[in-house]
């Protein structure tokens, strides 16, 4: 397939985070982009606003004629009317991973692999490179807050791609540079067992490294790849490239980076936790290998704003820090609160939480109550119902009643901003997967007004 010959492309499942990035890529090249998805979302609406044509019904009559390429996601069932139509017409269908592989063949590719951390690390790597003058393209698994998109178009030959082990998708890539963050047991429906994940997944991925390429592997897994000559290890307090001396200072994760060729002291990073420091270690190693300066790395780590709604920093001044997170499960809620606690020990943490779904609130009521106990101050919004009808006896007040530490209150969404005006805020978290995100720009505006 020659990318230059493609004038019209169609996506079955265009609203997925990976598919939409690919759609943006073709659109940026002047290709006419069409697609189907089951429901409209902010992501599909953004694609439509950019000029792509999308419909939300299984209707063959809405599919344009003379398509040069049809891309599909495995999440679409095989009996989907449009998929059946394409097969009956003998039109070639390509998975997203195949198309990414074709794109990467004509570029210098950085493949970020691992069962955890791919999206964050790909986004950090992209920001370090672009801050350091490497105008890379990137296909990301989340919306980068710095760039406002999951696809970033660059003019250099370098492209950053998440190398996904699901369905062995990453074996479509032939990277120039590669990183492996983790290899925990996952996707065993595909691989069968953990050993097969290694032998038929990650090892073949590194074997696809182009001649003269280089790889970095998390130090706990490096012994599996000793046969690979162009491999270095990385990690926190371990590996040939490592992060040392992690501590928290003024709400930043601080550390040093050292490798056989570099020693960089007093780095400050906006993201909390050892796992994010390790993600940064890989990104720094890749950036240094491409000539990014230590000063640019220092600047990029300080200016990195994360991924939208993943502990996203939405406001910061000398007195107040505010973060937004889509946490809608007790485990996610606890993690977000702990992240804030680790960055700001001794500070008062105020949380605005909007429960998502009556059924989830009912099923995890005790766990939600326990997680919310980690806050110093709680503003609890009414449950966001999404697709559900109310369930008798299930409410936000029910959660509040189950908490041992009282002092919270239940609000309507439209009341929250007024209540915040009277609060002495130090660290503020907005938490939940409903329409609480609509509060974020209003909170930013409020904090900017109050503190100017």
Long-range contacts (C-beta under 8 A, 24 or more apart in sequence): 1-69, 1-94, 1-102, 3-29, 3-102, 3-103, 3-106, 5-68, 6-31, 6-68, 6-69, 7-31, 7-32, 7-68, 8-32, 8-34, 8-64, 8-66, 8-67, 8-68, 8-69, 9-33, 9-34, 9-67, 9-68, 9-69, 9-70, 9-71, 10-34, 10-35, 10-36, 10-63, 10-64, 10-67, 10-69, 10-70, 10-71, 11-35, 11-36, 11-70, 11-71, 11-72, 12-36, 12-70, 12-71, 12-72, 12-73, 12-76, 12-80, 12-82, 12-83, 12-86, 13-37, 13-72, 13-73, 13-75, 13-76, 14-44, 14-47, 14-52, 14-54, 15-39, 15-41, 15-43, 15-44, 15-47, 15-54, 16-73, 16-75, 16-96, 17-43, 17-141, 17-142, 17-150, 18-73, 18-96, 18-139, 18-141, 18-162, 18-164, 19-71, 19-73, 19-96, 20-44, 20-47, 20-150, 20-151, 21-139, 21-140, 21-149, 21-150, 21-151, 22-71, 22-96, 22-99, 22-100, 22-139, 22-151, 23-47, 23-52, 24-50, 24-149, 24-150, 24-151, 24-153, 25-103, 25-137, 25-139, 25-151, 25-153, 27-51, 27-52, 28-151, 28-153, 32-64, 34-63, 34-64, 34-67, 36-62, 36-82, 58-82, 60-85, 67-91, 69-94, 69-99, 70-94, 71-95, 71-96, 71-99, 72-96, 74-167, 95-167, 95-169, 96-169, 97-164, 97-167, 97-169, 97-170, 97-172, 98-172, 100-139, 100-161, 100-169, 100-172, 100-173, 101-172, 101-173, 101-174, 103-159, 104-159, 104-161, 104-173, 104-174, 104-175, 105-174, 107-137, 107-157, 107-158, 107-159, 108-157, 108-158, 108-159, 108-176, 109-158, 109-159, 109-161, 109-173, 109-174, 109-175, 109-176, 109-177, 110-136, 110-158, 110-159, 110-160, 110-161, 110-175, 110-176, 110-177, 110-178, 110-179, 110-286, 111-161, 111-162, 111-163, 111-170, 111-173, 111-175, 111-177, 111-178, 111-179, 111-205, 112-160, 112-161, 112-162, 112-163, 112-178, 112-179, 112-181, 112-282, 113-162, 113-163, 113-164, 113-165, 113-170, 113-178, 113-179, 113-180, 113-181, 113-202, 113-205, 114-165, 114-179, 114-180, 114-181, 114-182, 114-183, 114-218, 115-165, 115-181, 115-182, 115-183, 115-184, 115-185, 115-186, 115-187, 116-181, 116-182, 116-184, 116-275, 117-181, 117-182, 117-275, 117-278, 117-279, 118-162, 118-163, 118-164, 118-181, 119-162, 119-307, 120-271, 120-276, 120-279, 120-306, 120-307, 120-310, 121-179, 121-181, 121-279, 121-282, 121-283, 122-160, 122-161, 122-162, 123-304, 123-306, 123-307, 124-279, 124-280, 124-283, 124-304, 125-160, 125-282, 125-283, 125-286, 125-287, 126-152, 126-160, 127-300, 127-303, 127-304, 128-283, 128-284, 128-286, 128-287, 128-292, 128-296, 128-297, 128-300, 128-301, 129-158, 129-160, 129-286, 129-287, 129-290, 129-292, 130-154, 131-292, 131-296, 131-297, 131-299, 131-300, 131-303, 132-287, 132-290, 132-291, 132-292, 132-293, 132-296, 132-297, 132-300, 133-292, 133-296, 134-158, 134-287, 134-290, 134-291, 134-292, 136-160, 140-307, 142-307, 142-308, 142-310, 143-307, 143-308, 144-305, 144-307, 144-308, 145-305, 145-306, 145-307, 145-308, 145-312, 145-313, 146-303, 146-304, 146-305, 158-290, 163-205, 165-197, 165-201, 165-202, 165-205, 166-190, 168-200, 168-201, 170-201, 170-205, 171-201, 171-204, 171-205, 171-208, 173-205, 173-208, 174-208, 174-209, 174-210, 175-208, 175-209, 175-210, 175-213, 176-209, 176-210, 176-212, 176-213, 176-214, 177-213, 177-214, 177-215, 177-286, 177-289, 177-290, 178-205, 178-206, 178-209, 178-213, 178-214, 178-215, 178-216, 179-215, 179-216, 179-217, 179-234, 179-282, 179-285, 179-286, 180-205, 180-206, 180-215, 180-216, 180-217, 180-218, 180-221, 180-225, 181-218, 181-278, 181-279, 181-282, 182-218, 182-221, 183-218, 183-221, 183-224, 198-224, 206-231, 214-289, 216-241, 216-282, 216-285, 216-286, 218-278, 218-282, 232-259, 232-285, 234-278, 234-281, 234-282, 234-285, 235-278, 235-281, 236-274, 236-277, 236-278, 236-281, 239-281, 241-281, 241-284, 241-285, 242-281, 243-277, 243-278, 243-280, 243-281, 246-274, 246-277, 248-272, 248-342, 248-343, 248-345, 251-316, 251-321, 251-343, 251-344, 252-302, 252-343, 253-277, 253-343, 257-281, 257-284, 259-285, 259-288, 261-288, 262-288, 262-294, 264-294, 264-297, 264-298, 267-297, 267-298, 267-301, 268-298, 268-301, 268-302, 269-301, 269-302, 269-304, 270-301, 270-302, 270-303, 270-304, 270-305, 270-306, 270-313, 271-304, 271-306, 271-311, 272-311, 272-339, 272-340, 272-342, 272-343, 273-339, 273-342, 309-437, 311-336, 311-339, 314-430, 314-440, 314-443, 314-444, 315-428, 315-443, 315-444, 315-447, 315-448, 317-447, 317-451, 319-426, 319-451, 320-425, 320-426, 320-427, 320-428, 320-447, 320-451, 321-426, 321-427, 321-428, 322-425, 322-427, 322-428, 322-429, 322-430, 322-443, 322-444, 322-447, 323-427, 323-428, 323-429, 323-430, 324-429, 324-430, 324-437, 324-440, 325-429, 325-430, 325-431, 326-432, 326-433, 326-437, 327-431, 327-432, 327-433, 328-355, 328-356, 328-360, 328-432, 328-433, 328-434, 329-360, 329-364, 330-364, 330-367, 330-368, 330-370, 330-371, 331-371, 333-368, 333-371, 333-372, 333-431, 334-371, 334-374, 336-429, 336-431, 337-371, 337-374, 337-375, 337-429, 338-374, 340-427, 340-429, 341-374, 343-427, 344-426, 344-427, 347-426, 347-427, 348-376, 348-377, 348-424, 348-425, 348-426, 348-427, 349-374, 349-375, 349-376, 349-377, 349-426, 349-427, 349-428, 349-429, 350-375, 350-376, 350-377, 350-378, 350-379, 350-423, 350-425, 350-426, 350-427, 350-428, 350-429, 351-375, 351-377, 351-378, 351-379, 351-428, 351-429, 351-430, 351-431, 352-379, 352-380, 352-381, 352-416, 352-420, 352-428, 352-429, 352-430, 352-431, 352-436, 352-439, 353-378, 353-379, 353-380, 353-381, 353-431, 353-432, 354-381, 354-382, 354-383, 354-384, 354-413, 354-431, 354-432, 354-433, 354-434, 354-435, 354-436, 355-380, 355-381, 355-383, 355-384, 355-396, 355-399, 355-432, 356-383, 356-384, 356-386, 356-432, 356-433, 356-434, 357-383, 357-384, 357-385, 357-386, 357-388, 358-383, 358-385, 358-388, 358-389, 358-390, 358-391, 358-394, 359-388, 359-391, 361-394, 361-395, 361-396, 361-398, 361-399, 362-391, 362-394, 365-394, 365-398, 365-399, 365-402, 366-402, 368-399, 369-399, 369-402, 369-403, 372-399, 372-403, 372-408, 373-403, 373-404, 373-405, 375-429, 377-407, 377-408, 377-423, 378-403, 378-407, 378-408, 378-409, 379-408, 379-409, 379-411, 379-416, 379-419, 379-420, 380-408, 380-409, 380-410, 380-411, 381-410, 381-411, 381-412, 381-413, 381-416, 381-432, 381-436, 382-410, 382-411, 382-412, 382-413, 384-432, 384-433, 384-434, 384-435, 384-436, 386-434, 413-438, 413-439, 417-442, 417-443, 417-446, 420-446, 421-446, 421-450
